[in-house]
């Protein structure tokens, strides 16, 4: 039984198959193994670009103040 509707009648749903948590963990591990190196690359590029962006902002602020 799933739930009763507003009229008090019972609705029946299909049985959900048993979840295989080992397969879920394996899939998550595989996905993370693929994504983590890419995320590290992005973080490295970001760390290189932040000082450049800060320098540009500083230059902009100096020229704006004149």
C-alpha positions in Angstrom: 0.0 0.0 0.0 1.3 3.4 -0.9 -1.1 6.0 0.5 -4.7 6.8 0.9 -6.2 9.4 -1.4 -8.5 12.2 -0.2 -11.5 9.9 -0.4 -9.9 7.3 1.9 -9.3 4.8 -0.9 -6.0 3.0 -0.9 -3.6 3.2 -3.7 -1.2 0.3 -4.4 2.2 0.9 -6.0 4.8 -1.4 -7.6 7.4 -2.9 -5.4 10.8 -1.2 -5.8 13.7 -3.6 -6.4 16.3 -3.9 -3.6 19.0 -1.3 -4.0 22.5 -2.7 -4.4 24.6 -0.3 -2.4 27.9 -1.9 -3.5 27.0 -1.1 -7.1 26.1 2.4 -6.1 29.4 2.9 -4.3 31.3 1.5 -7.2 29.6 3.8 -9.7 30.2 6.9 -7.4 33.8 5.9 -7.1 34.2 5.5 -10.8 32.6 8.9 -11.5 34.7 10.6 -8.9 37.9 9.0 -10.3 37.0 10.5 -13.6 36.1 14.0 -12.3 38.7 14.6 -9.6 41.7 15.0 -12.1 39.6 17.4 -14.1 38.7 19.4 -11.0 42.3 19.6 -10.0 43.2 21.0 -13.4 40.5 23.6 -13.2 41.7 24.6 -9.7 45.3 24.9 -10.9 44.2 27.2 -13.8 42.1 29.2 -11.4 45.1 29.7 -9.0 47.1 31.0 -12.0 44.4 33.4 -13.1 43.5 34.9 -9.7 46.7 37.0 -9.4 46.2 38.2 -13.0 42.6 39.2 -12.3 43.6 40.9 -9.1 46.3 42.8 -11.0 43.8 43.9 -13.6 41.4 45.1 -10.9 44.2 47.0 -9.2 45.1 48.7 -12.5 41.5 49.5 -13.1 41.1 51.1 -9.7 44.3 53.2 -10.2 43.1 54.5 -13.6 39.6 55.1 -12.3 40.9 57.2 -9.4 42.8 59.6 -11.8 
